[in-house]
């Protein structure tokens, strides 16, 4: 009996070791960028590829705020392997800006690529939104205006100096382009066809616990406005039959992302599958709120059009 027990115990150890080995050897695809810290992801589907744009978190371990001087671009044909491209845009490419390569988004129109970015203005106090343009989704990009598109003195819904951040842009089925942005207050306005001028007045949207990071996308007949909710940030969303609203709040989409106070999302559909792209601070050595990492997981819809809660995984896209 003693020998039998000993044999069974040895067999148990062998099986356990094999199981552990299988777990350790499984492929973890999140984060998708492992050689740099990246945050505030925005993705563009163009032809047969996804182009991922992100801010470059450069803060050292003893620096407890954002240190961001440039944006990065990556591309993928399968959402699993990502190719790095040369740095396409820096804060210094905007002569009127002085710092902070914060959240941004790129969109294509008539063969040109327009990049809406958040920076600190050099002469108008506060954050502002600029526009860069390129003939290629990987750049290089150049300042399209020579001045800011949005400055802090243009919006009065909030008195803070950082309420004009996190631009997201969407071109509706009728060809009309819209720009959404904001912190503590969600703003939106129409864009002229040249994509570098506002058309008409700036509007304000009331959303529960809106913090920042608006993102517009459409699925079937529904428009979705997702955004960072409370602080530390979760992602919540609202739905509408029109991009001009009214917006109906639908609840939480994504929980607090690792050990990052911020949570910034990009939602796309690629080759018949929807994806939720986000950042966290829980991956690669010394990650945190100011040294973030971009991740991707699948997103699914319910029959009524609402979105299912996104489950963040280490495995990512397999």
VEXVOMI-349098 format. One record per residue (C-alpha): residue in three letters; x, y, z. Coordinates in steps of 0.1 Angstrom, whole numbers, padded with zeros to 4 digits, always signed. Layout:
N
ALAXYZ;...
END
This chain:
318
UNK+0000+0000+0000;UNK+0028+0024+0009;UNK+0045+0017-0025;UNK+0013+0022-0043;UNK+0007+0056-0026;UNK+0043+0066-0034;UNK+0038+0057-0071;UNK+0005+0076-0073;UNK+0021+0106-0057;UNK+0050+0106-0082;UNK+0024+0102-0111;UNK+0005+0132-0097;UNK+0037+0153-0096;UNK+0045+0144-0132;UNK+0010+0153-0144;UNK+0010+0185-0124;UNK+0044+0196-0138;UNK+0032+0189-0173;UNK+0001+0210-0167;UNK+0022+0239-0153;UNK+0046+0236-0183;UNK+0016+0238-0207;UNK+0003+0269-0190;UNK+0037+0286-0190;UNK+0043+0278-0226;UNK+0009+0291-0238;UNK+0011+0322-0259;UNK+0001+0355-0242;UNK-0005+0381-0269;UNK-0014+0409-0245;UNK+0001+0435-0245;UNK+0005+0436-0282;UNK+0035+0460-0280;UNK+0062+0447-0257;UNK+0093+0468-0265;UNK+0078+0502-0256;UNK+0052+0517-0233;UNK+0021+0528-0253;UNK-0011+0544-0243;UNK-0043+0560-0257;UNK-0048+0536-0286;UNK-0068+0545-0317;UNK-0071+0521-0346;UNK-0079+0526-0383;UNK-0091+0499-0407;UNK-0078+0507-0441;UNK-0080+0482-0470;UNK-0066+0448-0457;UNK-0048+0461-0426;UNK-0054+0476-0392;UNK-0032+0506-0383;UNK-0027+0513-0346;UNK-0018+0548-0334;UNK-0007+0553-0298;UNK+0011+0578-0276;UNK+0046+0568-0264;UNK+0049+0567-0226;UNK+0085+0577-0219;UNK+0082+0584-0181;UNK+0111+0569-0161;UNK+0102+0549-0129;UNK+0108+0579-0106;UNK+0086+0603-0127;UNK+0050+0602-0117;UNK+0032+0619-0145;UNK+0029+0616-0183;UNK+0061+0622-0203;UNK+0050+0619-0239;UNK+0068+0636-0268;UNK+0057+0615-0299;UNK+0031+0592-0313;UNK+0038+0557-0327;UNK+0022+0536-0355;UNK+0019+0499-0359;UNK+0001+0477-0385;UNK-0013+0442-0386;UNK-0031+0419-0411;UNK-0043+0395-0384;UNK-0046+0414-0351;UNK-0019+0390-0337;UNK+0014+0402-0351;UNK+0022+0439-0353;UNK+0048+0456-0374;UNK+0064+0487-0361;UNK+0070+0517-0384;UNK+0092+0548-0380;UNK+0079+0575-0357;UNK+0053+0593-0378;UNK+0046+0624-0357;UNK+0061+0644-0328;UNK+0049+0674-0307;UNK+0077+0694-0323;UNK+0060+0690-0357;UNK+0035+0715-0344;UNK+0054+0748-0341;UNK+0027+0763-0320;UNK+0026+0735-0295;UNK+0050+0730-0266;UNK+0044+0695-0250;UNK+0023+0665-0244;UNK+0016+0640-0272;UNK-0017+0629-0256;UNK-0046+0610-0271;UNK-0053+0611-0308;UNK-0071+0595-0338;UNK-0065+0591-0375;UNK-0091+0589-0402;UNK-0089+0586-0440;UNK-0108+0608-0465;UNK-0103+0610-0502;UNK-0069+0593-0501;UNK-0055+0615-0474;UNK-0050+0606-0437;UNK-0060+0632-0410;UNK-0045+0629-0375;UNK-0063+0647-0347;UNK-0041+0651-0317;UNK-0040+0665-0282;UNK-0012+0688-0272;UNK-0004+0716-0248;UNK-0006+0749-0266;UNK+0024+0772-0266;UNK+0006+0805-0262;UNK-0031+0798-0255;UNK-0032+0784-0219;UNK-0044+0748-0217;UNK-0048+0718-0239;UNK-0057+0720-0276;UNK-0064+0699-0306;UNK-0043+0700-0338;UNK-0046+0683-0371;UNK-0018+0666-0391;UNK-0021+0652-0426;UNK-0003+0625-0447;UNK-0007+0607-0480;UNK+0001+0574-0462;UNK-0014+0558-0430;UNK+0021+0553-0417;UNK+0032+0589-0424;UNK+0052+0610-0422;UNK+0026+0635-0411;UNK+0028+0672-0411;UNK+0008+0700-0395;UNK-0022+0706-0418;UNK-0032+0740-0404;UNK-0001+0757-0388;UNK-0024+0765-0358;UNK-0047+0747-0335;UNK-0082+0735-0346;UNK-0095+0737-0310;UNK-0082+0758-0282;UNK-0092+0759-0245;UNK-0109+0793-0248;UNK-0134+0780-0274;UNK-0153+0758-0249;UNK-0170+0771-0217;UNK-0188+0740-0204;UNK-0159+0734-0180;UNK-0134+0758-0164;UNK-0105+0734-0163;UNK-0075+0739-0187;UNK-0076+0703-0199;UNK-0112+0699-0211;UNK-0102+0700-0248;UNK-0085+0666-0252;UNK-0091+0632-0266;UNK-0104+0639-0301;UNK-0123+0612-0319;UNK-0136+0616-0355;UNK-0163+0599-0375;UNK-0175+0603-0411;UNK-0212+0594-0413;UNK-0229+0575-0442;UNK-0240+0609-0458;UNK-0204+0621-0459;UNK-0207+0645-0430;UNK-0177+0644-0406;UNK-0179+0649-0369;UNK-0153+0656-0342;UNK-0160+0646-0306;UNK-0137+0655-0277;UNK-0135+0665-0240;UNK-0127+0660-0204;UNK-0155+0664-0177;UNK-0176+0678-0206;UNK-0182+0660-0239;UNK-0182+0683-0269;UNK-0189+0677-0306;UNK-0190+0697-0338;UNK-0193+0691-0375;UNK-0162+0693-0397;UNK-0161+0708-0432;UNK-0152+0684-0460;UNK-0116+0697-0459;UNK-0114+0680-0424;UNK-0094+0710-0410;UNK-0122+0735-0402;UNK-0153+0733-0379;UNK-0187+0738-0395;UNK-0212+0754-0373;UNK-0213+0756-0335;UNK-0198+0734-0308;UNK-0224+0712-0290;UNK-0224+0696-0256;UNK-0236+0661-0247;UNK-0248+0652-0212;UNK-0235+0617-0202;UNK-0234+0600-0168;UNK-0200+0604-0151;UNK-0183+0614-0183;UNK-0146+0618-0177;UNK-0128+0617-0211;UNK-0119+0595-0241;UNK-0150+0596-0262;UNK-0151+0571-0292;UNK-0177+0570-0319;UNK-0185+0538-0339;UNK-0215+0524-0357;UNK-0228+0488-0358;UNK-0257+0479-0380;UNK-0283+0507-0374;UNK-0269+0519-0340;UNK-0244+0546-0332;UNK-0223+0540-0301;UNK-0206+0566-0280;UNK-0182+0550-0255;UNK-0162+0569-0230;UNK-0141+0568-0198;UNK-0164+0567-0168;UNK-0155+0580-0133;UNK-0119+0579-0120;UNK-0101+0555-0118;UNK-0117+0550-0152;UNK-0140+0523-0165;UNK-0155+0524-0200;UNK-0192+0530-0203;UNK-0213+0537-0234;UNK-0245+0551-0248;UNK-0265+0543-0279;UNK-0285+0563-0304;UNK-0302+0560-0338;UNK-0286+0593-0348;UNK-0251+0606-0344;UNK-0267+0638-0332;UNK-0285+0620-0304;UNK-0304+0617-0282;UNK-0280+0592-0265;UNK-0293+0565-0241;UNK-0269+0554-0215;UNK-0264+0516-0215;UNK-0239+0510-0187;UNK-0204+0497-0181;UNK-0185+0480-0210;UNK-0151+0475-0195;UNK-0138+0475-0160;UNK-0108+0493-0145;UNK-0078+0483-0167;UNK-0050+0468-0145;UNK-0031+0492-0124;UNK-0038+0522-0147;UNK-0059+0551-0135;UNK-0069+0558-0171;UNK-0087+0536-0196;UNK-0088+0546-0232;UNK-0107+0525-0259;UNK-0108+0520-0296;UNK-0136+0499-0312;UNK-0133+0485-0347;UNK-0146+0458-0369;UNK-0120+0439-0390;UNK-0127+0409-0413;UNK-0161+0403-0397;UNK-0150+0404-0360;UNK-0153+0433-0336;UNK-0123+0443-0314;UNK-0119+0463-0282;UNK-0085+0479-0281;UNK-0074+0495-0248;UNK-0044+0501-0225;UNK-0035+0490-0190;UNK-0006+0494-0167;UNK-0003+0459-0155;UNK+0021+0444-0181;UNK+0058+0445-0189;UNK+0082+0455-0161;UNK+0075+0487-0142;UNK+0041+0493-0159;UNK+0017+0517-0143;UNK-0005+0547-0149;UNK+0023+0566-0167;UNK+0039+0536-0184;UNK+0010+0519-0201;UNK+0006+0490-0226;UNK-0019+0485-0254;UNK-0039+0453-0254;UNK-0067+0439-0277;UNK-0096+0416-0270;UNK-0127+0406-0289;UNK-0160+0424-0286;UNK-0194+0409-0290;UNK-0230+0423-0294;UNK-0263+0411-0280;UNK-0293+0406-0303;UNK-0308+0440-0292;UNK-0276+0458-0303;UNK-0262+0463-0268;UNK-0225+0453-0263;UNK-0215+0425-0241;UNK-0191+0433-0212;UNK-0155+0431-0225;UNK-0133+0405-0207;UNK-0097+0416-0206;UNK-0073+0386-0211;UNK-0036+0379-0211;UNK-0040+0356-0241;UNK-0055+0384-0263;UNK-0061+0374-0299;UNK-0050+0339-0307;
END
